[in-house]
Amino acid sequence: MFFSGIFGERLPLRYYLTSGMLLSGLFTTLFGLGFYWNIHAFWFYVLIQIANGLVQTTGWPAVVTCVGNWFGKGKRGFIMGIWNSHTSVGNILGSLIAGVWVSSAWGLSFIVPGVIIAVMGLICFFFLVERPEDVDCCPPQHHEGPEQTPLLRNGSDEELFRSPNHAAEGSINTPTERGTVTEGPTAISFVGALKIPGVMEFSLCLLFAKLVSYTFLYWLPLYIANVAHFDSKGAGDMSTLFDFGGILGGIIAGIVSDYTGGRATTCCVMLIVAAPMLFLYNNIGQNGIGTTIAMLIVCGGLVNGPYALITTAVSADLGTHESLRGNAKALSTVTAIIDGTGSIGAALGPLFAGLISPTGWNNVFFMLITADILACLLLSRLVYKEVRGCCGHSSRQRGFKEF
């Protein structure tokens, strides 16, 4: 994921995203064909999964960059909250499609999604527009307030901007013969992206938030089957309610963060409330079908809400941070750093759940609650700054400008 973001800054996003989708469709289909080819070699499936994971890392940095290029900061949380619902819709469709053939011909559970993503890759190739300027539309306003006024040196017409340190290695401004400045944006370096205020905190927060989310994604059907005694298909169908709650949570988080101007505070509040809700779900979540449905939706919203906000609006905000002076060439790298760090948690969560589950499901939920609390604590500095700005203790603007 980290390398994918760096490539995404330097390659045409339409070609980059399309090739990743086509290759992902190929490897997903090959995994399913192992069933029909009667392949029982473990190494075959391991290599296919590794290759599939590599090519799928092209996706998220590229799509967040494209959406970030089109929409400014004003309503970004709400717009991206709605847009991000595609991840939960994909999870729901994936669970339903896999559930149809999981007990009969499991190969189709991979072949059908593989064909779907390949077809969508072709649609992306023919219709994706990377940025508004490509179709003569005005670019969005990424920051509030006036642009930086050029400085004059030695009484000449040569316009000079601040030193490159203020641009976080983001862009190069070249004076021309007629005294105007032609911007030649260059892709930000990995270290330069790490120096953007807030990137490290949100990256580490997402590590633990994604740990919780992906543990539910992979282990929730088994938990429902064992505790509520559903069959495999019924447990898979019931688990989609968690993703439905994630759609609502992502939209609500976006709306609240737009209104308050505090992305970190919104995430922190939802994470704080999520911890007791996880405890309640483990204890009373199986007391009737109605309770199960309600708790799954609530927990899904509280767990996936911060996850959705960080991977979309927060990544886009930081990728167009004012220190970059409007250079969107950092979007892909920042998104890759944040989501790549989160992917570490996505890998560790299901692994830890598999190791802990033999000791009892209670211990698995204690692990999830602990991860949730750690994610909240990692945002404490940013929350403090946002609250100070809200209470008038700082003359600077709220939100990411405070950082």
Phi, psi and omega per residue, in radians:
M1 nan -0.734 -3.115
F2 -1.085 -0.765 3.121
F3 -1.232 -0.555 -3.136
S4 -1.070 -0.717 3.122
G5 -1.122 -0.672 3.115
I6 -1.115 -0.748 3.098
F7 -1.151 -0.638 -3.113
G8 -1.090 -0.496 3.104
E9 -1.293 -0.376 -2.970
R10 -1.943 -0.130 -3.127
L11 -2.066 2.686 3.049
P12 -1.047 2.174 -3.022
L13 -1.113 -0.583 -3.120
R14 -1.125 -0.785 3.110
Y15 -1.214 -0.693 -3.093
Y16 -1.110 -0.829 -3.115
L17 -1.198 -0.723 -3.129
T18 -1.093 -0.799 -3.140
S19 -1.101 -0.678 3.104
G20 -1.118 -0.696 3.138
M21 -1.202 -0.711 3.131
L22 -1.140 -0.756 3.124
L23 -1.174 -0.638 3.089
S24 -1.111 -0.724 3.074
G25 -1.081 -0.676 3.124
L26 -1.102 -0.879 -3.078
F27 -1.213 -0.609 3.085
T28 -1.128 -0.733 3.108
T29 -1.143 -0.713 3.109
L30 -1.065 -0.650 3.103
F31 -1.074 -0.765 3.120
G32 -1.217 -0.577 3.132
L33 -1.173 -0.349 3.060
G34 -0.997 -0.513 3.102
F35 -1.174 -0.770 -3.085
Y36 -1.401 -0.492 3.078
W37 -1.455 0.005 3.076
N38 1.027 0.741 3.127
I39 -1.559 2.180 -3.128
H40 -2.095 0.252 3.118
A41 -1.431 2.093 -3.089
F42 -1.069 -0.658 -3.100
W43 -1.075 -0.536 3.132
F44 -1.067 -0.838 -3.106
Y45 -1.240 -0.579 3.091
V46 -1.135 -0.824 -3.141
L47 -1.118 -0.693 3.124
I48 -1.109 -0.744 -3.136
Q49 -1.161 -0.693 3.111
I50 -1.108 -0.808 3.129
A51 -1.105 -0.705 3.126
N52 -1.119 -0.730 3.106
G53 -1.086 -0.675 3.137
L54 -1.122 -0.821 -3.084
V55 -1.289 -0.460 3.130
Q56 -1.269 -0.298 3.092
T57 -1.203 -0.220 3.089
T58 -1.248 -0.347 -2.964
G59 -1.244 -1.053 -2.934
W60 -1.162 -0.822 3.091
P61 -1.002 -0.648 -3.092
A62 -1.222 -0.800 -3.071
V63 -1.249 -0.652 3.093
V64 -1.136 -0.670 3.098
T65 -1.097 -0.771 3.135
C66 -1.078 -0.829 -3.135
V67 -1.168 -0.688 3.102
G68 -1.108 -0.529 3.089
N69 -1.180 -0.460 -3.034
W70 -1.648 -0.479 -3.020
F71 -2.133 2.338 3.133
G72 -1.437 -2.988 -2.984
K73 -1.351 -0.426 -2.992
G74 -0.922 -1.003 -3.116
K75 -1.976 0.402 -3.018
R76 -1.081 -0.698 -3.123
G77 -1.080 -0.799 -3.140
F78 -1.161 -0.831 -3.109
I79 -1.107 -0.803 -3.128
M80 -1.276 -0.447 3.047
G81 -1.115 -0.737 3.076
I82 -1.201 -0.810 -3.128
W83 -1.047 -0.698 -3.086
N84 -1.189 -0.209 3.114
S85 -1.075 -0.295 3.119
H86 -1.078 -0.498 3.131
T87 -1.172 -0.755 3.115
S88 -1.220 -0.652 3.074
V89 -1.080 -0.707 3.082
G90 -1.105 -0.714 3.090
N91 -1.095 -0.723 3.139
I92 -1.118 -0.853 3.141
L93 -1.097 -0.682 3.116
G94 -1.067 -0.761 3.127
S95 -1.139 -0.728 -3.119
L96 -1.201 -0.737 3.127
I97 -1.130 -0.788 3.127
A98 -1.121 -0.627 -3.118
G99 -1.146 -0.450 -3.117
V100 -1.148 -0.692 -3.034
W101 -1.998 0.105 -3.027
V102 -1.085 -0.516 -3.089
S103 -1.731 -0.088 -3.090
S104 -2.106 -1.225 -3.116
A105 -2.200 1.438 -3.005
W106 -1.120 -0.315 3.112
G107 -1.035 -0.644 3.117
L108 -1.156 -0.396 3.093
S109 -1.129 -0.325 3.086
F110 -1.861 -0.641 -3.086
I111 -1.139 -0.784 -3.107
V112 -1.102 -0.862 3.066
P113 -1.075 -0.596 3.112
G114 -1.094 -0.736 3.099
V115 -1.152 -0.698 -3.124
I116 -1.075 -0.832 -3.090
I117 -1.202 -0.548 3.095
A118 -1.172 -0.744 3.094
V119 -1.091 -0.755 3.119
M120 -1.147 -0.515 3.060
G121 -1.103 -0.703 3.093
L122 -1.156 -0.700 3.085
I123 -1.084 -0.726 3.101
C124 -1.053 -0.715 -3.114
F125 -1.091 -0.699 -3.047
F126 -1.490 -0.403 -2.973
F127 -2.160 -0.187 -3.092
L128 -1.241 2.289 3.021
V129 -1.966 2.057 -2.983
E130 -1.198 -0.704 -3.063
R131 -2.584 2.702 -3.093
P132 -1.015 -0.605 -3.103
E133 -1.077 -0.427 -3.123
D134 -1.172 -0.392 3.138
V135 -2.121 0.496 3.067
D136 1.057 0.617 3.026
C137 -1.805 2.735 -3.133
C138 -1.311 2.409 3.088
P139 -1.202 2.699 -3.113
P140 -1.310 2.866 3.082
Q141 -1.541 1.921 -3.103
H142 -1.493 -0.317 -3.080
H143 -2.378 2.689 3.059
E144 -1.554 2.636 3.081
G145 1.636 2.963 -3.089
P146 -1.266 2.776 3.092
E147 -1.268 2.815 3.121
Q148 -1.131 2.261 3.133
T149 -1.369 2.299 3.140
P150 -1.139 2.666 3.101
L151 -1.822 2.605 3.119
L152 -1.880 2.461 -3.140
R153 -2.184 2.366 3.085
N154 1.026 0.450 3.079
G155 1.198 0.189 -3.128
S156 -1.596 3.047 3.123
D157 -1.441 -0.003 -3.082
E158 -1.223 2.174 -3.109
E159 -1.698 2.272 -3.129
L160 -2.208 2.415 3.083
F161 -1.744 -3.067 3.126
R162 -1.065 2.944 -3.135
S163 -1.133 2.758 -3.128
P164 -1.010 -0.371 3.136
N165 -1.069 -0.582 -3.140
H166 -1.282 -0.334 -3.128
A167 -1.640 0.065 3.122
A168 0.873 0.786 -3.131
E169 1.039 0.511 -2.970
G170 -1.568 -0.689 -3.034
S171 -2.578 2.859 3.117
I172 -2.107 2.248 3.136
N173 -1.916 2.091 -3.045
T174 -1.961 2.061 3.101
P175 -1.252 2.414 3.134
T176 -1.789 3.108 -3.059
E177 -1.159 -0.537 -3.093
R178 -1.542 0.102 3.043
G179 1.589 0.045 3.096
T180 -1.620 2.873 -3.119
V181 -1.933 2.152 3.092
T182 -1.790 2.093 -3.096
E183 -1.426 2.206 3.043
G184 -2.045 1.437 -3.040
P185 -1.094 2.391 3.077
T186 -2.081 2.667 -3.140
A187 -1.151 2.378 -3.130
I188 -1.230 2.637 3.096
S189 -1.401 2.883 3.135
F190 -1.088 -0.773 3.134
V191 -1.162 -0.680 3.108
G192 -1.075 -0.669 3.107
A193 -1.170 -0.645 3.116
L194 -1.124 -0.460 -3.095
K195 -1.389 -0.196 3.112
I196 -1.146 2.224 -3.079
P197 -1.018 2.232 3.106
G198 1.767 -0.324 -3.079
V199 -1.116 -0.808 -3.099
M200 -1.122 -0.790 -3.098
E201 -1.104 -0.827 -3.125
F202 -1.201 -0.559 3.106
S203 -1.107 -0.828 -3.132
L204 -1.210 -0.620 3.068
C205 -1.081 -0.760 -3.136
L206 -1.140 -0.523 3.094
L207 -0.952 -0.828 -3.112
F208 -1.385 -0.606 3.115
A209 -1.153 -0.708 3.134
K210 -1.270 -0.509 3.039
L211 -1.004 -0.801 -3.138
V212 -1.174 -0.810 -3.070
S213 -1.083 -0.788 -3.079
Y214 -1.345 -0.433 3.015
T215 -1.124 -0.731 3.063
F216 -1.140 -0.720 -3.094
L217 -1.016 -0.747 -3.046
Y218 -1.612 -0.506 -3.016
W219 -1.872 -0.224 -3.099
L220 -1.073 -0.771 3.098
P221 -1.006 -0.729 3.127
L222 -1.161 -0.696 3.119
Y223 -1.082 -0.791 3.139
I224 -1.122 -0.708 3.137
A225 -1.123 -0.705 -3.103
N226 -1.330 -0.710 -3.030
V227 -1.552 -0.776 -3.109
A228 -1.657 -0.075 3.045
H229 1.078 0.772 2.994
F230 -1.524 2.761 2.984
D231 -1.338 3.055 -3.026
S232 -1.048 -0.803 -3.123
K233 -1.185 -0.732 3.140
G234 -1.113 -0.686 3.112
A235 -1.165 -0.692 3.100
G236 -1.123 -0.731 3.113
D237 -1.136 -0.735 -3.131
M238 -1.140 -0.615 -3.106
S239 -1.163 -0.346 3.127
T240 -1.164 -0.334 3.100
L241 -1.118 -0.529 3.084
F242 -1.090 -0.729 3.104
D243 -1.244 -0.577 3.066
F244 -1.086 -0.738 3.042
G245 -1.087 -0.591 3.099
G246 -1.109 -0.608 3.078
I247 -1.090 -0.853 3.134
L248 -1.104 -0.746 -3.123
G249 -1.095 -0.711 3.135
G250 -1.133 -0.709 3.130
I251 -1.192 -0.778 3.138
I252 -1.098 -0.756 3.122
A253 -1.063 -0.698 3.126
G254 -1.145 -0.766 -3.140
I255 -1.111 -0.823 -3.107
V256 -1.114 -0.749 -3.110
S257 -1.191 -0.575 3.057
D258 -1.145 -0.745 -3.080
Y259 -1.221 -0.744 -3.079
T260 -1.530 -0.395 -3.062
G261 1.337 0.158 -3.108
G262 -2.061 1.631 3.129
R263 -1.159 -0.811 -3.084
A264 -1.125 -0.720 -3.133
T265 -1.118 -0.740 3.104
T266 -1.032 -0.822 3.117
C267 -1.068 -0.775 -3.066
C268 -1.113 -0.761 -3.138
V269 -1.092 -0.766 -3.138
M270 -1.146 -0.641 3.110
L271 -1.194 -0.646 3.117
I272 -1.114 -0.783 -3.135
V273 -1.214 -0.539 -3.093
A274 -1.125 -0.615 -3.076
A275 -1.012 -0.940 3.100
P276 -1.167 -0.505 3.125
M277 -1.164 -0.645 3.068
L278 -1.121 -0.697 3.107
F279 -1.111 -0.748 3.135
L280 -1.150 -0.707 -3.138
Y281 -1.071 -0.701 3.141
N282 -1.163 -0.498 -3.056
N283 -1.679 -0.642 -3.083
I284 -2.164 0.019 -3.034
G285 -1.138 -0.318 -3.103
Q286 -1.840 0.240 3.133
N287 -1.490 1.183 3.135
G288 1.782 2.675 -3.070
I289 -1.154 -0.628 3.137
G290 -1.136 -0.743 3.108
T291 -1.130 -0.713 3.131
T292 -1.061 -0.808 -3.131
I293 -1.091 -0.824 -3.105
A294 -1.097 -0.797 -3.098
M295 -1.182 -0.630 3.115
L296 -1.131 -0.727 3.140
I297 -1.171 -0.772 -3.129
V298 -1.130 -0.849 3.138
C299 -1.104 -0.676 3.107
G300 -1.085 -0.717 3.113
G301 -1.157 -0.734 -3.090
L302 -1.301 -0.556 -3.142
V303 -1.410 -0.819 -3.059
N304 -1.490 -0.263 3.104
G305 -1.052 -0.986 3.082
P306 -1.084 -0.676 3.116
Y307 -1.029 -0.801 3.138
A308 -1.146 -0.731 -3.100
L309 -1.142 -0.730 -3.102
I310 -1.194 -0.730 -3.068
T311 -1.354 -0.192 -3.120
T312 -2.034 -1.458 -3.028
A313 -1.108 -0.740 -3.140
V314 -1.123 -0.784 3.128
S315 -1.070 -0.733 3.134
A316 -1.185 -0.674 3.095
D317 -1.068 -0.835 -3.109
L318 -1.239 -0.578 3.117
G319 -1.232 -0.312 3.044
T320 -2.101 0.596 -3.109
H321 -1.006 2.582 -3.074
E322 -1.065 -0.427 3.110
S323 -1.172 -0.304 3.106
L324 -1.515 -0.095 3.127
R325 1.012 0.769 3.037
G326 1.370 0.166 -3.127
N327 -1.457 1.808 -3.100
A328 -1.345 0.045 3.112
K329 -1.224 -0.016 3.075
A330 -1.686 -0.147 -3.026
L331 -1.022 -0.852 -3.073
S332 -1.148 -0.738 -3.122
T333 -1.159 -0.777 3.124
V334 -1.104 -0.777 3.111
T335 -1.059 -0.716 3.136
A336 -1.150 -0.688 3.125
I337 -1.112 -0.832 -3.094
I338 -1.152 -0.893 -3.089
D339 -1.286 -0.528 3.087
G340 -1.150 -0.720 3.062
T341 -1.117 -0.702 3.081
G342 -1.095 -0.577 -3.138
S343 -1.144 -0.445 3.036
I344 -1.071 -0.780 3.075
G345 -1.132 -0.646 3.115
A346 -1.087 -0.546 3.110
A347 -1.392 -0.662 -3.068
L348 -1.324 -0.624 -3.071
G349 -1.006 -1.017 3.102
P350 -1.050 -0.584 3.102
L351 -1.116 -0.848 3.119
F352 -1.102 -0.669 3.127
A353 -1.087 -0.688 3.108
G354 -1.149 -0.601 3.125
L355 -1.331 -0.563 -3.034
I356 -1.586 -0.536 -3.030
S357 -0.968 -0.578 3.085
P358 -1.072 -0.384 3.112
T359 -1.494 -0.097 3.122
G360 2.194 2.546 -3.133
W361 -1.172 -0.452 3.103
N362 -1.017 -0.705 -3.132
N363 -1.197 -0.571 3.074
V364 -1.113 -0.758 -3.137
F365 -1.217 -0.572 3.052
F366 -1.111 -0.660 3.075
M367 -1.098 -0.757 -3.132
L368 -1.139 -0.714 3.121
I369 -1.133 -0.707 3.106
T370 -1.085 -0.770 3.113
A371 -1.089 -0.674 3.124
D372 -1.093 -0.758 3.132
I373 -1.158 -0.717 3.118
L374 -1.100 -0.688 3.100
A375 -1.064 -0.696 3.124
C376 -1.150 -0.762 -3.101
L377 -1.125 -0.572 -3.120
L378 -1.176 -0.298 3.110
L379 -1.689 0.060 -2.999
S380 -1.040 -0.695 -3.124
R381 -1.136 -0.757 -3.133
L382 -1.197 -0.664 3.093
V383 -1.098 -0.744 3.123
Y384 -1.020 -0.759 -3.134
K385 -1.182 -0.692 3.106
E386 -1.137 -0.735 3.140
V387 -1.143 -0.713 3.090
R388 -1.059 -0.749 3.107
G389 -1.119 -0.665 3.140
C390 -1.182 -0.621 -3.098
C391 -1.504 0.037 3.072
G392 1.447 0.291 3.126
H393 -1.446 -0.080 3.127
S394 -2.367 2.465 3.137
S395 -1.415 -0.178 -3.128
R396 -1.419 2.872 -3.070
Q397 -1.306 2.780 -3.122
R398 -1.360 3.121 3.106
G399 1.334 -2.608 -3.052
F400 -1.232 -0.357 3.093
K401 -1.154 -0.400 3.117
E402 -1.216 -0.517 -3.058
F403 -1.290 nan nan
